[in-house]
């Protein structure tokens, strides 16, 4: 049986009170378990401290999400419409790469370099939605491999430009 002194020295994770730990955040001194700890270049920190540091890099507003969606949808939709005239879908790969870079560049210019936590997701979703709309308007069946490859490449480039870890 533990004595009173031993019971006082036991510490528990602030997020998971059922987990005993001795690890502390080197910024806020909060106790955290191994699951809550994030290794940073300056040591272990809790997820809350890491998130507050990350928030300094996200300067985008809610209006920026609307701008990102509009620019991504219009520019990638025009590219998808152009892809309808390419007879061999393998050529789409080589054409979609510069279009994806162009869409990401237009988005970046439209929001003046700001980005939000979900900018990449919004841009990528707008690319896919615009491509599906082009398929429906042009009465192309939804099994058009070339347009799906196009949408995947462009959406991937847009996502990676804003949220990717590459």
C-alpha positions in Angstrom: 0.0 0.0 0.0 1.3 3.5 -0.9 2.0 6.0 1.8 0.7 9.6 1.8 4.1 10.9 0.5 4.0 8.5 -2.5 0.4 9.4 -3.3 1.2 13.1 -3.3 4.0 12.6 -5.9 1.8 10.8 -8.4 0.9 13.1 -11.3 -1.7 12.6 -14.1 -2.2 13.9 -17.6 -4.3 17.1 -17.8 -6.2 15.7 -20.7 -6.4 12.1 -19.7 -6.8 12.1 -15.9 -6.6 8.3 -15.7 -3.0 8.2 -17.0 -0.1 8.6 -14.6 2.7 10.7 -16.0 5.8 12.7 -15.1 6.2 14.5 -18.4 5.5 18.2 -18.5 5.1 20.7 -21.3 8.2 22.9 -21.4 6.1 26.0 -22.1 3.1 25.9 -19.8 4.3 23.2 -17.3 1.1 21.2 -17.7 1.4 17.4 -17.1 0.8 15.3 -20.3 1.0 11.7 -21.2 2.9 10.3 -24.2 -0.1 10.5 -26.4 -0.6 14.2 -25.7 3.1 15.2 -26.1 4.3 16.7 -29.3 8.0 16.7 -30.0 9.2 20.1 -31.1 12.7 21.4 -31.8 12.8 22.8 -28.3 11.4 19.8 -26.5 8.1 18.3 -25.7 5.0 20.5 -25.6 1.3 19.9 -25.1 -1.0 20.1 -28.1 -2.6 23.3 -26.9 0.7 25.2 -26.8 1.7 23.8 -30.3 -1.7 24.9 -31.6 -1.4 28.5 -30.3 2.1 28.8 -32.0 0.6 27.4 -35.2 -2.2 29.9 -35.2 0.2 32.7 -35.7 0.8 31.5 -39.2 -2.9 31.3 -40.2 -3.9 34.9 -41.1 -6.8 34.1 -43.4 -10.3 35.2 -42.8 -13.6 33.6 -43.5 -14.0 35.8 -46.6 -10.7 34.3 -47.8 -12.3 30.8 -47.9 -15.0 32.2 -50.2 -12.4 33.7 -52.4 -10.4 30.5 -52.5 -13.5 28.5 -53.4 -14.5 30.9 -56.2 -11.0 31.2 -57.7 -10.4 27.5 -57.5 -13.8 26.6 -59.0 -13.7 29.0 -61.8 -10.1 28.5 -62.9 -10.1 24.7 -62.5 -13.5 24.5 -64.2 -12.2 26.3 -67.2 -9.3 23.9 -67.2 -11.6 20.9 -67.0 -13.7 22.3 -69.9 -10.5 22.4 -71.9 -9.7 18.8 -70.9 -12.8 17.7 -72.7 -11.1 18.3 -76.0 -8.1 16.1 -75.3 -8.7 12.7 -76.9 -6.1 10.7 -75.1 -6.4 10.9 -71.3 -2.7 10.2 -70.6 -1.9 13.6 -72.0 -4.1 15.1 -69.3 -1.4 14.3 -66.7 1.1 16.5 -68.4 -1.4 19.3 -69.0 -2.9 19.1 -65.5 0.4 19.8 -63.7 0.9 23.3 -65.0 -2.8 24.0 -64.6 -2.7 23.0 -61.0 0.3 25.2 -60.4 -1.6 28.1 -62.1 -4.7 27.5 -60.0 -2.6 27.5 -56.8 -0.9 30.7 -58.0 -4.2 32.5 -58.7 -5.5 31.5 -55.3 -2.4 32.8 -53.6 -2.7 36.1 -55.5 -6.4 36.5 -54.8 -6.0 36.1 -51.0 -2.8 38.2 -51.0 -0.7 35.4 -49.5 -3.0 34.8 -46.5 -4.0 31.3 -45.6 -6.3 29.7 -43.1 -6.2 26.4 -41.4 -8.5 24.9 -44.1 -7.4 26.8 -47.2 -6.0 23.7 -48.9 -9.1 21.6 -48.2 -11.4 24.3 -49.5 -9.4 24.8 -52.6 -9.1 21.1 -53.3 -12.8 20.5 -52.8 -13.7 23.4 -55.1 -11.5 21.9 -57.8 -13.3 18.5 -57.6 -16.8 20.1 -57.4 -16.0 22.3 -60.4 -14.8 19.3 -62.4 -18.0 17.3 -61.6 -20.1 20.3 -62.6 -18.2 20.5 -65.9 -18.9 16.8 -66.4 -22.6 17.3 -65.7 -23.0 20.4 -67.9 -21.1 18.8 -70.8 -23.2 15.6 -70.4 -20.0 13.6 -70.1 -20.5 10.4 -68.1 -19.0 10.5 -64.6 -16.6 7.7 -65.5 -14.5 10.0 -67.6 -11.0 8.9 -66.5 -9.2 11.9 -67.9 -11.3 14.4 -66.0 -10.9 12.5 -62.7 -7.2 12.3 -63.2 -7.2 16.0 -64.0 -9.3 16.8 -60.8 -7.0 14.6 -58.7 -3.8 16.2 -59.9 -5.0 19.8 -59.7 -6.7 19.2 -56.3 -3.5 17.6 -55.0 -1.4 20.5 -56.1 -3.7 23.1 -54.6 -3.9 21.2 -51.3 -0.1 20.7 -51.1 0.5 24.4 -51.9 -1.5 25.5 -48.8 -1.7 22.6 -46.3 0.8 19.9 -47.5 3.8 18.9 -45.5 5.9 18.5 -48.6 
